[in-house]
Amino acid sequence: MDENTRNVLIVAPRSDTHASTIAAMIAASGHAVSLLDTGQWPCGLDGSLLYGPQGVSVVRDGVPIVYDAAWSRRLLFSKSAPAHVHDQDMKFIRTEGLLFDLGAVALLAAGHGVKRWVNAPLVALAADQKPLQLAAAVVSGLLVPETLISQRPDDVHAFRQKHADGVVVKPFNVGAWADGENYSVSYATRIAPKEQLADGDLRACPTTYQQVISHQADLRVVCMGGEYFCMQMRHSLLGEIDYRAIRHKTTMHYEWVPLYPGLQTKLDVLRSALGIDFFCADFVVPIAGGEPVFLELNPGGQFLYLDDKSPGMDIAGKFCSFLVYGKTSRCKEFPRLEEKPVAVQSGTGVESFPESGVECP
């Protein structure tokens, strides 16, 4: 391998559009890219773990593997068994493969085989937990909506009574249901004060309840190390609380804007508290103005759509540069691809990844 060539690892499912796009951009720029898909059967790591007098290493065919940089985009915990595996063996093999992958990822994150991480996997997994990140946001001095996370009916009813404008109900993760031609998605939903909620339903599923923040705009803040890039999103449908649910129903206006004064210092504290160098955070700008209110962040958040909605910032190129070199300044070396896909090393050999694509945030 050329001394200027970097060896990069991406932890993500093979079907992940962000991972495939970034992998293809990096590979097209002359670097080596490997994929670790923890959803692959029985394991996604194309290597073995070797311990001995020489230390600890990840090896392939007896040769140690060292990655200059690695990105933990997404851990997938579902493994689909091949047809030849006996039904009675599936649970055992699936569990063994999952534990091997988690152990391998933990080993790589501890400095064995990876020189630098863009969010070490288990740290990112912790930072992705909404209860923890909300607490870290409060400690960092960010404004946060008054929030209750619960499945206890008495606590939920009491929280609702405190907020005359109703509350917002948010799932921990976006879910989807299909029933024939009907398709539903569990985005954030506003519940009016008079709407009845049965105690049995509240007990059935813990969820997040927040005070309503009447806002004039949404912000998507992308963090890469100490750099922050802020996209402002506006629409004309008053009262809507989740722009993802209405982006197909109205015109969305996207604009890159400066970060609110004083926000960077608080975000630096938040980043340090969670131990992550990359994330996408969501804020709302109150109608009355003032400091944006923090809603949540995602350590492996979506960012490709930002370039498509408002070109010029080159977030994808900046991220490639940040991942490969640890700084965004070499982003011009990684243009978005438009023609044929690029072969990238995966856990089972060489795989062609699609060059581009946009996922919803």
Secondary structure, DSSP 8 states (H G I E B T S, - for coil): --TT--EEEEES-TT-HHHHHHHHHHHHTT-EEEEE-TTSSS-S--SEEEEETTEEEEEETTEE--BSEEEE----------TTS-HHHHHHHHHHHHHHHHHHHHHHHTTSSBS-EES-HHHHHHHT-HHHHHHHHHHTT-B---EEEE--HHHHHHHHHH-TT-EEEE-SS--EEEETTEEEE---EEE-TT----HHHHHHS-EEEEE---EEEEEEEEEETTEEEEEEEE-S-TT---HHHHTTTS--EEEEE---TTHHHHHHHHHHHHT-SEEEEEEEEETT-SS-EEEEEETT---HHHHHHSTTS-HHHHHHHHHHHSSSTTGGGS----SS-EEEEETTEEEEE-S------
